Amino acid sequence: MSRALLALAALAPLLVQAAVPLYGQCGGLSYTGETSCVSGAVCVYSNEWYSQCLAGSAGTTTTPKTTSTATKTSTSTTTGSGSTPTGITTTLPASSGYSALATASVISSSFDGGMKRFDRAGSPGDCQGQTETGEAEAVFILEAGATISNVIIGAAQAEGIHCRGTCTIKNVWWTDVCEDAATFKQTGSGDVSYVIGGGAFHASDKIFQHNGAGTVSISNFFASDFGKLYRACGNCDTSYKRSVTLNNVRMEGGSSGVGINTNFGDTAKLTNVCSTGKPTTANMCCRYTGTTPGNEPAKIGCGADSSCIYTNVGTC
């Protein structure tokens, strides 16, 4: 073997095992990359989906956790039984950087933000309170089938994410929701969009708005200081049947959990869901009578029934 080839062979292990730089990902479910950080940084567990190299005094780190050790909660069972919510991160992860977008970023396949913070500061997409805004004011627009992961969305935005079709939102955090954190516009009755992990803070109205058809599945999610976690549109131009599933969700300081329109055939299934008292157990699912554009849907009741199915739902 030539000297050049021998030199390359000697360097190969070093190239393959290069240490993760500061603010880089070093662990999490489905992560297959390097787990050791550069000197002067340690691998810090954020949640089951993401661990990050942050400045620290321990030098090169050991392999990060890949299973959650978040604080467990105690839940009273309303209907049925199940395990208590676990593995939910309640602290906003550290940001690895910041970018203010002049226009919405369109994602056609997948985007991993590496826990960088994005918003629309200084643009027409900056927060406008509860003024009705739309897709053009979003931070991210997801085409059908797209995935966004490991992103922090800052306060300077009118709309967080708009999903034009089915989408997956994984380990995304909203520091301060303006109008809506995410809006779902899928049109197929069998379409399913997923929110996996992450959390949202300070939503004066809704966190998730479901304007399209199909199902929105929310799991391992944390919501703090909000009006509604999820709302199936009750006065959109098209009256779809909409469904929502919550599994392993913790709420703190909210008015209500999910809102559905029974006359449209909407359903909600809540499993292993808890709150610290706000919303109340009954208010974790409320029913409305859907109506036409320009009119306000009337609330007709809250609590478990054939449309709002509770399994292990109660107080944290």
VOGU-3710 file (C-alpha; in Angstrom, 3 decimals, decimal comma):
1> msrallalaa> 0,000/0,000/0,000  1,344/3,470/-0,879  2,274/6,021/1,762  -0,660/8,218/0,679  -3,144/5,392/1,150  -1,622/4,519/4,523  -1,999/8,136/5,618  -5,649/8,198/4,534  -6,313/4,934/6,353  -4,827/6,394/9,527
11> lapllvqaav> -6,970/9,519/9,243  -10,247/7,711/8,496  -11,193/6,906/12,119  -10,611/10,529/13,074  -12,788/11,776/10,213  -15,610/9,399/11,084  -15,499/10,234/14,800  -15,038/14,003/14,577  -16,359/15,670/17,735  -19,677/17,500/17,553
21> plygqcggls> -19,208/21,301/17,534  -20,753/23,699/20,047  -24,574/23,803/19,688  -24,580/20,701/17,477  -26,820/17,667/18,046  -25,211/14,854/20,023  -28,077/12,508/20,843  -31,783/11,711/20,742  -34,140/9,096/19,379  -33,348/8,208/15,749
31> ytgetscvsg> -30,024/10,104/15,958  -27,099/8,080/14,570  -24,277/10,631/14,557  -21,328/11,313/16,834  -22,108/11,687/20,559  -18,882/13,290/21,840  -18,621/17,082/21,974  -15,577/19,243/21,287  -13,372/20,109/24,234  -15,037/22,648/26,500
41> avcvysnewy> -18,568/21,467/25,708  -20,841/18,829/27,218  -23,737/16,934/25,702  -26,878/18,198/27,466  -30,141/16,240/27,368  -33,074/18,387/26,209  -35,748/15,774/25,497  -36,037/12,286/24,035  -35,602/13,661/20,521  -32,680/16,030/21,057
51> sqclagsagt> -29,471/16,438/23,040  -27,157/19,363/22,308  -23,484/20,288/22,831  -23,370/23,280/25,166  -20,484/25,070/26,856  -19,392/23,303/30,023  -16,393/22,350/32,141  -16,510/18,609/31,697  -14,604/18,538/28,386  -15,517/15,766/25,960
61> tttpkttsta> -18,734/14,165/27,106  -20,088/10,706/27,519  -22,979/9,335/25,459  -26,172/11,309/26,143  -29,448/9,892/27,348  -31,823/8,522/24,735  -34,721/7,787/27,040  -36,571/10,458/28,944  -36,103/11,240/32,634  -38,440/14,222/32,752
71> tktststttg> -40,446/14,790/35,911  -43,299/12,339/36,166  -46,810/13,466/36,943  -49,649/11,922/38,871  -52,908/11,617/36,974  -56,383/10,701/38,137  -58,289/8,449/35,791  -61,557/9,781/34,398  -62,385/6,970/31,979  -60,427/3,764/31,431
81> sgstptgitt> -56,821/3,378/32,522  -53,308/3,982/31,281  -49,803/5,040/32,270  -49,208/8,534/33,646  -47,631/11,156/31,373  -43,846/10,820/31,312  -41,000/12,005/29,135  -42,407/15,498/28,641  -39,884/18,341/28,710  -41,261/21,481/30,358
91> tlpassgysa> -38,245/23,775/29,856  -37,490/25,676/26,664  -34,274/24,263/25,132  -31,237/26,499/24,683  -31,022/28,232/21,321  -28,051/27,511/19,054  -28,442/30,747/17,094  -30,978/33,166/15,653  -32,374/34,118/12,247  -35,068/36,690/11,359
101> latasvisss> -36,708/35,683/8,073  -37,870/38,366/5,645  -40,387/35,942/4,106  -41,834/32,565/5,053  -39,466/29,635/4,545  -41,086/26,932/2,391  -40,081/23,339/3,242  -40,813/20,719/0,610  -39,164/17,655/2,205  -37,460/17,926/5,610
111> fdggmkrfdr> -35,672/20,552/7,661  -33,657/20,091/10,868  -33,043/23,450/12,522  -30,477/22,239/15,054  -32,386/24,141/17,793  -31,820/27,503/16,136  -34,434/30,209/16,823  -36,373/31,670/13,899  -38,969/34,427/13,642  -40,128/37,248/11,318
121> agspgdcqgq> -38,830/40,293/13,228  -38,851/43,481/11,181  -40,975/42,008/8,375  -44,699/41,955/7,531  -44,767/38,586/9,307  -43,950/40,097/12,709  -46,508/39,561/15,486  -49,749/41,501/15,015  -51,568/40,235/18,080  -54,887/38,554/17,295
131> tetgeaeavf> -55,248/40,383/13,969  -56,310/37,809/11,381  -53,232/36,871/9,358  -52,451/34,019/6,982  -49,883/31,807/5,342  -47,761/34,698/4,046  -47,127/35,804/7,640  -45,908/32,359/8,785  -42,321/31,547/9,714  -42,433/28,164/7,961
141> ileagatisn> -44,723/26,728/5,284  -44,684/22,930/4,981  -45,634/21,348/1,690  -47,595/18,068/1,796  -45,504/15,328/3,405  -42,826/17,677/4,793  -41,147/17,399/8,196  -39,704/20,110/10,423  -37,670/19,242/13,521  -35,515/20,753/16,254
151> viigaaqaeg> -36,601/24,372/15,834  -37,413/27,202/18,232  -39,911/29,778/16,925  -39,511/33,178/18,551  -42,101/35,721/19,613  -41,739/38,043/16,590  -44,081/36,168/14,261  -47,750/36,406/13,354  -48,079/32,725/12,413  -45,703/29,912/13,327
161> ihcrgtctik> -46,178/27,029/10,866  -48,673/26,430/8,067  -49,063/22,858/6,786  -50,479/22,797/3,261  -51,046/19,033/3,514  -49,993/16,281/5,894  -46,917/17,257/7,885  -44,769/16,202/10,821  -43,689/18,736/13,449  -41,076/17,158/15,708
171> nvwwtdvced> -39,467/18,799/18,747  -40,534/22,322/17,762  -40,910/24,991/20,462  -42,792/28,287/20,469  -41,476/30,848/22,973  -44,547/33,091/22,697  -47,443/32,214/20,383  -48,865/35,224/18,535  -52,013/34,215/16,605  -51,554/30,446/16,065
181> aatfkqtgsg> -48,518/28,215/16,574  -49,470/25,904/13,688  -52,334/25,664/11,209  -53,271/22,401/9,480  -54,875/22,523/6,010  -54,822/18,912/4,790  -57,874/17,983/2,706  -58,141/14,165/2,736  -60,443/12,451/5,201  -57,699/9,914/5,942
191> dvsyviggga> -54,878/12,468/6,179  -52,931/12,577/9,457  -50,490/15,249/10,616  -48,237/14,734/13,637  -46,949/16,954/16,421  -44,336/14,973/18,340  -42,571/16,461/21,354  -41,873/20,148/21,835  -44,009/22,752/23,538  -45,605/26,175/23,397
201> fhasdkifqh> -45,819/29,117/25,798  -48,055/32,202/26,114  -50,819/31,711/23,556  -53,565/34,252/24,225  -55,924/32,205/22,037  -55,154/28,949/20,193  -51,971/26,913/19,882  -53,060/24,550/17,071  -55,702/25,476/14,486  -57,207/22,675/12,356
211> ngagtvsisn> -58,800/24,177/9,252  -58,552/21,164/6,945  -59,831/17,597/7,090  -58,470/14,385/8,623  -56,654/14,029/11,948  -54,074/15,939/13,955  -52,093/13,720/16,359  -50,357/15,484/19,280  -48,026/13,495/21,537  -45,382/14,123/24,202
221> ffasdfgkly> -46,269/17,821/24,149  -46,153/20,579/26,797  -48,453/23,633/26,774  -48,172/26,547/29,204  -50,261/29,729/29,580  -52,718/29,380/26,717  -56,330/29,785/25,659  -56,920/26,530/23,743  -54,463/23,788/22,900  -56,368/22,722/19,753
231> racgncdtsy> -59,401/23,996/17,878  -61,197/22,332/15,007  -62,445/25,200/12,870  -66,133/25,837/13,460  -66,736/28,507/10,815  -64,359/27,837/7,914  -65,445/28,000/4,281  -65,442/24,182/4,083  -67,013/22,118/6,881  -64,833/19,009/7,134
241> krsvtlnnvr> -65,077/16,221/9,671  -62,004/16,744/11,864  -60,398/14,561/14,534  -57,681/15,085/17,126  -55,761/12,647/19,302  -53,758/13,665/22,354  -51,391/11,170/23,922  -48,975/11,963/26,747  -49,667/15,700/26,986  -49,217/18,075/29,932
251> meggssgvgi> -51,051/21,407/30,238  -50,384/24,262/32,646  -52,364/27,473/32,948  -54,788/26,928/30,078  -58,446/27,788/29,566  -59,396/24,642/27,633  -57,758/21,679/25,955  -59,440/20,844/22,656  -62,539/22,201/20,940  -64,522/20,160/18,391
261> ntnfgdtakl> -67,761/20,590/16,414  -70,069/17,644/16,989  -72,481/18,589/14,168  -69,572/18,252/11,729  -68,778/14,766/13,099  -65,585/15,864/14,886  -64,040/13,561/17,487  -61,334/13,830/20,149  -59,434/11,060/21,921  -57,375/12,028/24,975
271> tnvcstgkpt> -55,044/9,443/26,507  -52,607/10,025/29,384  -53,324/13,753/29,503  -53,039/15,919/32,591  -53,221/19,540/33,707  -52,241/21,361/36,863  -55,876/22,390/37,369  -56,208/24,815/34,463  -57,851/23,668/32,316  -60,099/21,594/34,518
281> tanmccrytg> -60,540/17,929/33,644  -63,924/18,661/32,086  -62,557/21,571/30,039  -59,866/19,436/28,464  -62,438/18,686/25,743  -65,284/21,028/24,798  -67,983/20,653/22,154  -69,356/23,308/19,826  -71,967/23,602/17,108  -70,140/24,483/13,915
291> ttpgnepaki> -71,567/27,245/11,774  -70,860/29,295/8,632  -68,137/31,903/7,958  -68,679/35,140/9,841  -70,664/33,492/12,638  -69,413/32,291/16,006  -69,847/28,594/16,925  -71,894/28,064/20,083  -70,390/26,021/22,921  -72,721/23,185/23,928
301> gcgadssciy> -70,765/21,405/26,658  -67,481/20,060/27,982  -66,255/16,773/29,413  -66,026/13,122/28,455  -68,701/11,639/26,201  -68,973/9,698/22,930  -67,271/12,530/21,009  -64,705/13,410/23,700  -63,173/10,074/24,710  -61,052/10,217/27,885
311> tnvgtc> -58,558/7,561/28,980  -56,453/8,380/32,042  -57,186/12,087/31,999  -56,979/14,270/35,115  -54,750/16,465/37,251  -50,944/16,398/37,271
//
